[in-house]
Amino acid sequence: MSRNSSIENAAMGTQPRISNQPKDFRRGTATVELALCLPVIVLLLFGAIEVAHFIHLKQDLTVCAYEAGKVANRRGTTQADVVARFQEIAGAKGLEKATVTITPLLTALTPSGTEISLTAQAPANDNYELPSTYFRNRTLQATVVVIRQQY
């Protein structure tokens, strides 16, 4: 450090920072910080993965109900047609033990303009590969409402 810069620092009221602590102490501090922060970061990471997978399963169930609803709103389709389409999509998406409840009972003579509610359900235990305590014994549910069309 030159003499001029020392004079300038003294005039400005700043001094170069000199640490009296050995480097090993600072290295130990970093180790302690890592030991405290790493478990929290790992917990957040796995929690985010778990929640994202659960949301994906719920979205898959909603898509199955929506696709079945597209069949339900067509004139002339029956309850069996809607359930078959739901099971087809659920099988393609890999949903296990997924069921759909259709209200009111759908027949080929159901008049147009009728509001049809499809409620899809699937147990989380059978559709969730990760070992989770929070999502265990829960049932995923999605509801779609369509109106029967004239065509």
N, C-alpha and C positions, 0 to 999 in steps of 0.2 A: 504494500500500500504506500502510495507516495505521500510526501509530507503535505502537499497542497490539499489532497483529498481528506487527510486527517483534520486539517484546519477547517475545511469546509464542513465536515461532519460535526465538529465541535461547535462551529458557529451556528449551525442549524439545530443543534440540540440532539442530534442522533449519534449514536455510537454503534460501531459494528457489533453484532451479536456474537458473543463468545460463550460457548457452553463449557461448563466445568465438569459436566457429567460424561462418563466414558461411553463409547459407542455401544458397548454391550448392554448398557442400561436401556438405551433407545431401542435396540433390537428386541429386548425383552418386552418393552412396551408394545411394540407391533405384534409380537406373538400373543400377548394377552388380549389385545384388541381383536385379533383374528379368532382366538378361542371363544371370545364372547359373541362376536357377530356372525360367525360362520353357521352355528346351529340355527340361528334365527333366519338367516338367508335360505338355508336348506329347507327349513320348515315352511317358509313362505313359497318357495319354489314348488314343493310337492303339494302343498295346499292348492296352489293355483292350477296345477295339473289335474288334481282331483276334481275341483269345481268345474274346470273346462270340460272334462269328460262327462260329468253329470249333466251339464247344460247341453252338450252334444246329444246325449241320449234323449233328453226331453225334446230337443228339436227334431230328432228322428221320429219320435212318437207323434209330434205335431204334423210332420210331413205325411205320415201314414194316414192320419185322420183326415187331412186335407185331400189326399188322393182318393180316399174312399168317399169323401163328401162330393167330389166331382162326379162320381158315379151316382150317388144318391140324388143329386139334383136333376138328373135326367128323367124324363117321363117314361114310365113303363118298366123301370128297374125295380127289383125287389130287395128285401132285406138280405137274402142269400147272395145276391150280386155284390152288394156293398161289403158284406163280411168277407167274401172271396177276394175282392180287390184289396181290402185292408190286410188280409193275411198274406197276400202276394207281395205287397210292398214291405210289410214287416219282416217277411222271410228274406227278402233281398237286402234289407238293412241289417239283418242279423239280430233282430229283437226276439228274445225268448219269452214265451208265455204271454204274449201281447193279446189283449182282447179289446173289442169295441162294442159299445152299447149304443143303440140307435133309438131315439125317441122322436116322434111316435113310431109305432110299428109300421114298417114300410111295405106297401104292396104295389102291384102294378096299377092299381086304381087310386092310389093316393093322389088327391087333386093338386094341380099346380098352385103355387102361392103358399103351400104348407111349409112352415119352418121346421127343418129337420136338424136335430142336435146329435152329433156324434161325439161320444166320450171314449177316448182310447186310454187304456191302462196297461202298465207293465211293471212287474216287480223289479226293484233295483238290484236285489240279490242275484237274480239270474242274468242280469245284463251288465254287470259291473265287475271287471276283472281285478281291479286294485283292491287290496285289503283295506277296507275303510270301516271306521266305527260310526262316523257321522251319517253316512248314507245307507247303512245296513237297515233292513226291515222297513224300508220306505217303498211306496208305490208311486211311480211316475204317472202323471195324468195330464192329458191334453184334451181340450174341447174345441170342436169346430161346429159352427152353425151355418147351414146353407138353406136356401129357399128353393123348393121344387119348381122347375121351369116348365114351360109349355111344350118345348121341343122334344 
